[in-house]
Amino acid sequence: MENDSNQINSGSHSINIGSGNSVKNSNLHVGDVHNYGDTNAPPVATVDRVQSKAVTVLGQPVTAGWLIVSGGVGFIGSLASIVGLWQHLSFWFVLLLSFTMFCLIVGIALVRNRFVRIPYLPFNIEADRSGRMFISRIEGNCPLCDGKLKLRDIGPKDHKVTYARCTRNPDHMWKFDFTVLDEPEG
């Protein structure tokens, strides 16, 4: 190999640049400079699914589309029954109307996000890419203490944010991003 005066040579922890040459748009470190990253970086919380169970009816998987269709049909049927029997409004009609609305809303949310967090309950509703519905529980270990991380919705009533929050010290919390989870299985 012939010695080119425009070539940068390195070896033995040194860089030799010929006269008239330059290294543009680069950083040049001289001596024993090591970058070990940010040694004061905050700890990272890791949460994962600890339980996941597929929802089935008569052995067939329930899908988000099934929730939307059955919720929509049930909602329209409940409204028709309530209007037809307005004088004899029954608790059962109101209960059926509420359940069908819940199915419709959850189905639409699963189609859009594939993850629904139900406040005040220890489980979530998820869907895989094919739309199959799962009931799951997500937890983790606190990296700052020996507490457990659980999902909690925190913030003003109209703008709640889901956090992974420590059960031992509520000051230990991290924002939760459901998109980093793998596909639910069960």
C-alpha positions as CSV (number, residue, x, y, z in Angstrom):
1,M,0.0,0.0,0.0
2,E,1.5,3.3,-1.0
3,N,1.6,6.2,1.4
4,D,-1.0,8.8,0.4
5,S,-0.5,12.3,1.8
6,N,-4.3,12.8,2.0
7,Q,-4.8,9.7,4.1
8,I,-5.5,9.7,7.8
9,N,-3.4,7.1,9.7
10,S,-4.1,5.8,13.2
11,G,-2.5,3.3,15.5
12,S,-1.0,3.0,19.0
13,H,-3.8,5.3,20.3
14,S,-2.7,8.2,18.0
15,I,-3.9,9.8,14.8
16,N,-1.4,11.2,12.3
17,I,-2.6,13.7,9.8
18,G,-0.3,15.0,7.1
19,S,0.3,18.7,6.6
20,G,-2.4,20.5,4.7
21,N,-5.1,17.9,5.6
22,S,-8.1,18.5,7.8
23,V,-10.9,16.5,9.4
24,K,-14.1,18.4,8.8
25,N,-17.4,18.0,10.7
26,S,-15.9,15.6,13.3
27,N,-14.9,15.6,16.9
28,L,-11.2,14.9,17.6
29,H,-10.5,13.4,21.0
30,V,-6.9,13.5,22.2
31,G,-5.6,11.3,25.0
32,D,-7.5,8.7,27.0
33,V,-11.1,10.1,26.6
34,H,-13.8,7.6,27.3
35,N,-17.5,8.1,27.2
36,Y,-19.3,5.9,29.6
37,G,-22.6,7.6,29.1
38,D,-24.5,9.7,31.6
39,T,-23.5,8.2,34.9
40,N,-26.3,10.2,36.6
41,A,-29.0,8.8,34.3
42,P,-32.3,8.2,36.1
43,P,-33.3,4.5,36.5
44,V,-35.6,3.0,33.9
45,A,-38.8,1.2,35.0
46,T,-39.7,-2.0,33.2
47,V,-43.3,-3.2,33.2
48,D,-44.7,-6.2,31.4
49,R,-47.7,-8.4,31.2
50,V,-47.9,-10.7,34.1
51,Q,-51.2,-12.3,33.1
52,S,-53.0,-12.4,29.8
53,K,-56.1,-14.4,29.0
54,A,-58.0,-14.5,25.7
55,V,-61.7,-13.7,25.9
56,T,-63.9,-16.4,24.3
57,V,-67.7,-17.0,24.0
58,L,-68.6,-20.6,23.4
59,G,-65.0,-21.4,22.5
60,Q,-64.8,-18.7,19.9
61,P,-62.5,-15.7,20.4
62,V,-64.2,-12.3,21.0
63,T,-62.9,-9.7,18.6
64,A,-63.0,-5.9,18.7
65,G,-65.3,-5.9,15.6
66,W,-67.7,-8.3,17.4
67,L,-67.8,-5.8,20.3
68,I,-68.6,-2.9,18.0
69,V,-71.4,-4.8,16.1
70,S,-73.0,-6.3,19.2
71,G,-72.7,-3.1,21.1
72,G,-74.2,-1.1,18.3
73,V,-77.1,-3.5,17.7
74,G,-77.7,-3.8,21.4
75,F,-77.7,-0.1,21.9
76,I,-80.2,0.5,19.1
77,G,-82.4,-2.3,20.4
78,S,-82.2,-0.9,23.9
79,L,-83.2,2.6,22.8
80,A,-86.1,1.2,20.8
81,S,-87.3,-0.8,23.8
82,I,-87.0,2.2,26.1
83,V,-88.9,4.5,23.7
84,G,-91.6,1.9,23.2
85,L,-92.0,1.3,27.0
86,W,-91.2,4.8,28.3
87,Q,-93.9,4.6,31.0
88,H,-92.6,1.3,32.3
89,L,-88.9,2.1,32.2
90,S,-87.2,-0.8,33.9
91,F,-83.8,-1.1,35.7
92,W,-83.0,-4.0,33.3
93,F,-83.4,-1.8,30.2
94,V,-81.1,0.8,31.7
95,L,-78.6,-1.9,32.7
96,L,-78.7,-3.4,29.2
97,L,-78.3,0.0,27.6
98,S,-75.2,0.7,29.8
99,F,-73.6,-2.7,28.9
100,T,-74.2,-2.3,25.2
101,M,-72.7,1.3,25.3
102,F,-69.7,-0.1,27.2
103,C,-69.2,-2.8,24.5
104,L,-69.5,-0.3,21.7
105,I,-67.0,2.2,23.3
106,V,-64.5,-0.5,24.2
107,G,-64.7,-2.1,20.7
108,I,-64.0,1.3,19.0
109,A,-61.1,2.0,21.4
110,L,-59.6,-1.5,20.7
111,V,-59.8,-0.9,17.0
112,R,-58.1,2.4,17.3
113,N,-55.4,1.7,20.0
114,R,-55.5,-2.0,20.8
115,F,-55.2,-1.1,24.5
116,V,-57.9,0.1,27.0
117,R,-57.1,0.9,30.5
118,I,-60.1,0.6,32.8
119,P,-59.6,3.0,35.8
120,Y,-60.0,1.5,39.3
121,L,-59.7,-2.1,38.1
122,P,-56.6,-4.2,38.2
123,F,-56.8,-5.3,34.6
124,N,-56.7,-3.9,31.1
125,I,-58.4,-4.9,27.8
126,E,-56.1,-5.5,24.9
127,A,-56.4,-6.7,21.3
128,D,-53.8,-8.3,19.1
129,R,-53.3,-7.3,15.4
130,S,-56.0,-9.6,14.3
131,G,-58.5,-8.0,16.7
132,R,-58.8,-10.9,19.2
133,M,-59.6,-9.5,22.7
134,F,-57.5,-10.2,25.9
135,I,-57.8,-9.4,29.5
136,S,-54.4,-8.6,30.9
137,R,-52.6,-7.4,34.0
138,I,-49.4,-5.3,33.7
139,E,-46.9,-4.9,36.6
140,G,-43.2,-4.5,37.2
141,N,-40.6,-4.0,39.9
142,C,-39.6,-0.6,41.1
143,P,-35.9,0.1,40.1
144,L,-35.5,2.5,43.1
145,C,-36.9,0.3,45.9
146,D,-38.4,-3.1,46.4
147,G,-42.0,-2.0,45.6
148,K,-44.2,-3.2,42.8
149,L,-45.2,-1.0,39.9
150,K,-48.9,-0.9,39.0
151,L,-50.7,1.2,36.4
152,R,-52.4,4.3,37.7
153,D,-54.2,7.1,35.9
154,I,-53.1,10.4,37.3
155,G,-54.0,14.0,36.5
156,P,-57.0,16.3,36.1
157,K,-60.3,14.6,35.4
158,D,-60.4,15.6,31.7
159,H,-56.7,14.8,31.0
160,K,-55.5,11.7,32.9
161,V,-52.2,10.1,32.0
162,T,-51.3,6.5,32.8
163,Y,-48.2,6.0,34.9
164,A,-46.4,3.0,36.3
165,R,-46.4,3.9,40.0
166,C,-44.7,2.2,42.9
167,T,-46.9,0.7,45.6
168,R,-44.3,1.3,48.3
169,N,-43.4,5.0,47.5
170,P,-45.9,6.9,45.3
171,D,-43.2,9.4,44.3
172,H,-41.6,6.7,42.2
173,M,-43.5,6.8,38.9
174,W,-42.8,6.7,35.2
175,K,-45.1,7.4,32.2
176,F,-46.5,4.3,30.7
177,D,-46.4,3.7,27.0
178,F,-48.5,0.7,25.9
179,T,-47.1,0.6,22.4
180,V,-43.8,-0.9,23.7
181,L,-45.6,-4.1,24.8
182,D,-45.4,-7.3,22.7
183,E,-48.6,-8.8,21.3
184,P,-50.8,-10.3,24.0
185,E,-50.9,-14.1,24.1
186,G,-53.1,-16.4,26.1
